[in-house]
Amino acid sequence: MEHGSDLSRLTTEAASNYHDLDRMGVEELLTNINREDKTVPFAVEKAIPQLAKLVDGVVERMKQGGRLFYIGAGTSGRLGVVDASECPPTYGVPFDLVVGIIAGGDSAIRKAVENAEDDAEQAWKDLQEYGINEKDCLVGIAASGRTPYVVGGLKEAGRHGVLTGCIVCNQGSPVAQAAAYPVEIVVGPEFVTGSTRMKSGTAQKLALNMLSTSVMIRLGKVKGNKMVDMQLTNHKLVNRAVTMVMEELRIDADKAKALLDAHNSSVRDAIEAGRTEQ
């Protein structure tokens, strides 16, 4: 457990720059929250060199058959689960290529599990259920950079040859020290003191978007600027696929639909076949 005196030194626990929030009107509250949110992308920008090193490392491992794992607790864990769950429909990759694990198990996605983040040994146990090995990558997500679940998981993974990275919102944290490729995004005090689901969570979400998107592009899952391997799981995505094929081949909707039908709804295969026919 973390003691109050230790927490008080963390940037993520610093007192808000705003006072008497309970006396503010709704518009004032929203304006001030938005003012703080505007600072987040600039903090992320400063971490791009660190993030680039992590992306390069992950791509190298995944090209050799490795997988990408995320671990975290609370909001950080939920963000990892969300990012992992969006990779299969967006890029057509297997559901177990990018895996998000949250302290306390899947039930913790909806309801906090008491003390789950304080077990330094549980993350490695959770990862072993997936047969994690030296080909794989592990990214620990923790706003404070001190979560025992994440620190323990990264240390043990590193000892077993797994590539390790992290996304944290304090400098010089135990999580960063346990990762070979740390990404530190310092966003400053939260609007509500210590509420790291706000700016810190937004920074982590942006970094995860950048990480997984860049990795998938480097793995060839995007052609030009299009998601050619996306899964057509609803009408919106089917219509998007038809439009993509139409634009790429400069054909009408009927011909685009016919190509998709003939190639198992694969945008990539439909475009390649259409180019061959042309």
N, C-alpha and C positions, 0 to 999 in steps of 0.2 A: 504494500500500500504506500501511497505517496503522502508525505506530511505537508501541512499547510505552508510551513516556512520554505519548503523546497518549491512548491507550486508558485509561490509569490514571485519567484525570480524568473519565471517563464514569461515570454512575450505574449503567449496565448492566454495567460491568466492576468495580464496587466489590466488595471482599471480602465474602463471605458473613457473615451475622450468627451463623452456627453453625460450630463447630470440631470437628475430629476426626470427620468424618462416617463414616469407615471403621471407627470403633470403636462406632458406634451399632447397637443392635439393630433388627430390622425394624420393630417397632411404633413405636419412637422415631423412626426415619427417616420413616415414613409420617405420624406425628402432626406432626412439624416441617414437612414439606412442605405438609401440609394447613393448618397455621397460617399459613404464608406465602401460600398460595393464597387464603385468606380476605381478604387485604388488597387483592386485585386489583380487585374490583368497586368499591371505594371510590375507587381511583385513576381508574378509568374514569368514575365519577360526576363527578369534578372536571373532566373534559374534555368533558362534555355540551354546554356552550355552544359550544365549538369545533366539535364534531361536528354540531351543529344548523346552523351556518352552511354546513358542507360539504354536508349533506343538501339544504338549500334550493338551493344552487348547482347540484348535480347534477340535482335534479328539474327545475329551470328549463331546463337544457340538454336533458335527455331528453324533455321535453314538446315540444321543438322538433325532435325527431328524432335527437338525439345518443345516443352510446353511453357506457358506463362501462368504463374499462380499469384494471386493477391491474398494477403491476410490482413485483418484489421478487426477492431472492436467498435461497437456503437456505430456512429455516423460514418466513420472511416471504413469499417467493415462493409456497411451497406453500399457505399459508393463503389467499392471493389466488386461486390456481387453484381451491381447494376452494370458496370462496364463489361464484366466478363459475359453476362447474360445477353448483351447486345451484339457481341461479336458473331455468333452463328447466323442470325437472321440478316445482319448487315453485310457480312463478307462470305457467307456460305461455308464457314469452317466447322469442323466437328465440335460438338458441344463440350468436349473435354480438352480442347486445345488451350483455351483460356478459362481458368477456374478461379472463382471468388470464394473465399472461405471466411466466415465471420465467427468470432469468438462466441461460444455458446450454441453454435449450430444454427440451422436455418430458422428455427423459431425466434432467434434473436433479431431477425430482420424486422419483425413486427413488434416484438416486445422485449425490452431489456432483460438480460439474464444476469442476475446478481453475481458479482465477483468473477464473471467469466474472463474478463481481461487481465485479471491478476495472476493467472496460472501461467508461469513461464515455460512449462513443459508441454502444455496441451496443444499448442500450434503444431509442433513437430509430430505429435501423435495424429492430429487431424490430417496433416500432409502425407503421412505414411499410408493412409487409407487409399491414396491415389497413386501409390508407388512412385513418389517423387524420387528423382535420381540426378546424377551429375550432368545430364543433358538439359535439365530444366532450369527455369528462372523463377525467382521469388521476389515479389515486391511487397514490402511491408508498408502499410498506410497508417499513420498515427499523427494527429494534429500536434499533440504534446511532444511526441518523439520519445516518450517514456513508457509506453504501454508494455508491461511484462510479457504478455502473450506474443506481441510482435517482436520484441527484443530477443526472447528465447527462441522463437521460430527462425529468425534470421541467423542467429549464432549457430544453431544446430545445422541449418541448411548449408551455411558456409563451410562447416567442418566436413560436410559430405560432398563438397564439390559443386553445389548448386550456385548459379550466378545470383547474387543478391543485390537488390536495390531498395530504395524507400522513397516515400513522399511524406515529408514532415513540415511543420510550420514554426519550428524553433531552430536556432543554430546550435551546433555542437551537442546534439542530443545523444542518448544511449542508442536509439534506433539508428541514427545516422552512423554512429561509430561501428555498429554491427553490420552495416551494409557496404559492399564494395563500390556501389554506385549510388551514393546518397543524393537526393534532390531536396533542397531546403528552400521553402517558399515562405518568407516571413511577411505576414500581412498586417502585423501590428495588433493593437487591442481590438477586441470585438465590440460591437455596438452595445450589446448586453454583456457585461463583464464575464469572460470565461465561456461564452456560448459559442463553442468552436464549430457548431453546425452552420454558422453564418459565413463569415469571410474565409475562415480556414477550410470549411467544407466546399465552398465555391472554388477556392484555389486548387484543392485536391481533385475536384471534378474536372476542372479545366486541364490539369496536368494529366489525368487519366485519359481524357479525350485525345490529347496530343500524343501520349504514349501509344495507345492501342491503334489509333488511326495511322500514325507514322509507321508503326511496325507492319500493319496490314498492307499499306501501300508498298513498303519495301519488299514485302513477300509476294507482290504481284497480284494482290486482290482488288486493285483498282486499275482501270484502263482509261487513260486520259484523266477525266475527273469523275468517272462513273463507277458505281458499285456493280460491276458486271457479274459478280457471284452471289448477289443477294438472293435470299429465299423469298419466293412470291407467296406469302402467307395470307394476304388479304387483297381486296379489290384495289385499294390505293396503290399497293406495290405492283400489282399486275398492270395497272394503268401507267405507272412510272416506267415499268419495263418496256411496255409498248412504245412509249415516248422515246426512251433511250435508243431502242432499235431503229425507230423512224428517223431520229436525228443523225445517228451514226451512218445509216445506209441511204438516207434521203429517199425513203419509200413511204407509202401511205400506211394507214393503221391496219387495214386488212392484211396486207402482205407481212407487216411486222408481227401481227397475231399468229399468222400461219407459220412463220419461222419459229416463233416461240413454242407453239404447239408441237412442231416437228422435232424440237430439240429439248424436250422435257423441261420447258420453262427456264432454260438457261440462257440468260442474256448474252453471256460470253460466247456460247456455242452458236446462238442464233446470229450474232453479228459476224462471227468468223465464217459461218456457212453462207451468209448473205454476201459477204465480200468475195467469196469464191465464185458464187453464181454471177456476180457482176463482172 
